[in-house]
Amino acid sequence: MIAPINHPQSAINHRPSTISPPPSTSTFFRRKKVLVTGHTGFKGSWLSLWLQSLGAEVFGVALAPTGSTNLYELAGIGEGMESCILDIRDADGLRTHLQEIQPECVFHLAAQPLVRQSYADPVGTFATNIMGTAHLLEALRFVPSVRSAVIVTTDKCYENREWLHPYREEDKLGGHDPYSASKAGAEIVAASFRSSFFKESGVRVATARAGNVIGGGDWAADRLIPDAIRAFTSGQPLILRNPGATRPWQHVLEPLGGYLLLAERLQEPGGSGFDCAWNFGPDSEGNSTVGHVASRVADLWGGGTVEQSDSRSEPHEAGLLQLDSSRAKSLIGWKPRWSLEAALELTVAWYRLCHAGGDVAALMIEQIREHQEL
């Protein structure tokens, strides 16, 4: 159940042998043992590379990367960390592995992350997103080295009433589709473990809710940017299911920066006040329609057509969703650093370089540095 991942070497896309840390970052993560679950995924790969650049000793727990093209292998993420295949639904295996590595800081990103897939496999989605989170938190109870954990959920964990105002952390949890409901369940599980076990032990557990993240290296099905790139590179039109839907778009480095900052704050002497839920969403300018984002990606790519689906049998998806990130801005000093336009430009630049066979790992390090220097 636990096995090392073999990392194919690429003569073109190869991770630099050394990574210079961004000059403006703190030294908090240097030489710390950090566990990232879901490190072979899109966000997990970016976070793992960022942590490596900060000098952390990074460990990963995840399923094997999927698809012939995936960010984890393209950027050689595994070259700078200890990586193991482990399904978080395997409670015994997860507990044994955590006891072996004894991490100090944990970022939990492993999940079934797709709304449409949750309709196809609702039980599997609940098993991974709810019980997988419970398995991790239960394992952490028996790992004395752990001091903080950031449990990543989603903006979709709120009971979405299509309100015009952004959702705050105190708003009601819910979920129409199985994915959203499973993430609301993960929030409740985390809060229960925090109150029942971790308050007394001194381990600080927080949850983090981000918006629709974009950035280079996402190849998931039924996501706007990957679907757009696949369509444009193959000369096909991009078909939109719901072009009028509004989402809080943000570059992947925005919420990841929030997770890193939150983990650091959790371990401060007064960090017990930070073990709660946090939104890391874009400013209002980042709340834009699917149709607008798709059109801008087509323009930035330099070609491609966008059309609306005529199907009337699509499963339900939220039409309006926004986040209020006032808590993160006022209490831990986090703020978005890139506009939606900048995020789209950086994202398309990554896919262009990848399409040309360039060094995507080097570009990722450059974008991390640029983000930190703002």
Summary of the structure (lengths in Angstrom):
residues: 374
radius of gyration: 19.4
end to end distance: 42.5
largest distance: 58.1
contacts: 1297
relative contact order: 0.15
helix: 44%
strand: 16%
